[in-house]
Structure formats: C-alpha cells, structure tokens
Amino acid sequence: MCAAKKKKAASQPPSARLVSWLWGRGRPFTLVVLIAVALFGLWSAVWYGAGVGEYILSTDQYQVTYQQVEITPLPPWIHSDIRAVVFRNASLDGPLSIMDDNLNERISTAFSLHPWVEKVERVSKHHPARIEVELVYRRPVCMVELAGDLLPVDGRGILLPRGDFSPVEAGRYPRLVGIDTAPVGTTGEAWGDVRVLGGAEIANALADVWQQLGLAQIRPSDALSTGVDEEHTYTLLTRGGTRVFWGRAPGSDALGEIPARDKVARLTSYFQEHGTLEGRGGAQVLDVYQLRVTSVPEASTPQ
C-alpha cells in the first residue's frame, strides 16, 4: 500500500507534490507560525534596524511637555502656574515619552511635592500624547501673624505659599495672632506649633460663617497643664472688639468639651437672634459654653 502511494506521488508533477506537502496533516499550523515569525523578524528589522521605531516615538504623537499635561482646574486662591513649577523642580523640562513605563509614577511624585497639592488622585496617559493628573488641592483657612508678616496655612496647620496672596487677599482671611514660633519646616509642611494647628482647625470650623459673624482674629491662651500633652484654649475677637471665649480646639477629648459644630451653631443662633455679636453699648464678652441655641441656623455649619 505504502509503495503504491509513493509510486503515485512520484508520478505527480512538482507543483502538485508541493501543494500536497503544504496541506499535509499539521502543516498549516506550522506554516502560520513560520509566516508569523518571518513577519515579526521583518518588522523588527524595519522598526529597530532602520530606525523607524525611534523616529515614530520621537514624534508629537508620543512626546509630551508640560503644556500637554492636564491638571484638575485650579481653585481661585491659587494664582501660580503649578504645572510649570512642578516640571521645572523635578527636572522634567524636556519632552517625555508616553511609552515610558515609569512616567506616571515620576509625574505623580513630582506633583505630590508641590506645597499646594494635598493628594495626587490619579495619573493617566493618553494617545495622541496627553497626560491627565487628578489633584486634591490644599485650601487656606487663616493667616498666621508673625513678626509683621501674614503666613497662610490650611486646616491642618500646613504652611502654604505666601506668594499667591496679595495684601488685600490675605486680609480677607481669619487672622491667628499671638504666635511667636517660626515654622519648623518649609512650605507644604506642618508649622510645628500646636497653637497654629488648633487655630487653623477653629478657622476651618468657622469658615462658612466667619464673615457673617463679623469675626476678625483667633488668639490662643497660655498652655493648659493636662499631664500629658500641651493644650490651649482660644478666644475669638470680632471686628467690633467683642471677645468670644471659644475653649479648646476641635478634636479635644477633654471632659465636658463641646463639639466644634455645636459651638458654631450657638454663635450663629446668637447672631440671628441679636443681629450682631456686639453688645448694645458696643464690645462685650461672650462665652460659647453659656450660649444656647434658640433658633435653627439657616445654613449647615462645617464639622
């Protein structure tokens, strides 16, 4: 039988024998693999050997500068060009390739070091060359008065760039007075004084009603002896001269301490009832612990 098949195959023309061999059992798959390998080799030779790949990846379709980096829109209190500053400080001035596997991490790290950035939510690359960076920005809550200067801080006492504030803008914020310690770090770092942290937390709690209540300053008292940590009480001063005893900063777990939201509600209620925090004859002294809520505030107060 085998001899007959061999004799029959030998009698076929060469072209017929080639077709028969190509479509023999298992050979189509082998041919596909061989063709794929050949095409890959050809592509590699053109891409790498001829420099085509290097040329394509160097085009604007794959290269980005900071102008192609889209960041979360800046809030009204930030006036500087964050993108330009970040790219300059991180030595990312030249074009960057979106094919760089480490690019997202490099950009995330660079933005996280900027003092206005509280958190980098996400970095994503897109083609044609474009990068999106989702950021959470720090929000100034008060100005710390120190040796005649006004230094902005956020609600956690983080020092913020002062260059973004004109004298008029700085004057619109609550002013924390009575501070005699310089920041221990640079912008983007905590001030390092518990009085600044506490004052910033109070300013943050009163942010929505500060102007309405006619408040002007926050002043810490001398330290209280708690046996463990240093604590202070605070007094609020209105533009008319009234002093409001606030007590401890938000977050204090001292026995009998009123939550910050309740203190804000008491002040707001008093203001709605009297139309002012001042007394009939002018400035007066109020104690937030002795005030009572006599009406429901129109707007919710921050926690």
Secondary structure, 3 states (H helix, E strand, C coil): CHHHHHHHHHCCCHHHHHHHHHCCCCHHHHHHHHHHHHHHHHHHHHHHHCCHHHHHHCCCCCEECHHHEEECCCCCCCCCCHHHHHHHHCCCCCCEECCCCCHHHHHHHHHHCCCCEEEEEEEEEECCCEEEEEEEECCEEEEEEECCEEEEEECCCEECCHHHCCHHHHCCCCEECCCCCCCCCCCCCECCCHHHHHHHHHHHHCCCCCCCCCEEEEEECCCEECCCCEECEEEEEECCCCEEEEEECCCCCCCCCCCHHHHHHHHHHHHHHHCCCCECCECCEEECCCCCCCCCCCCCCCC
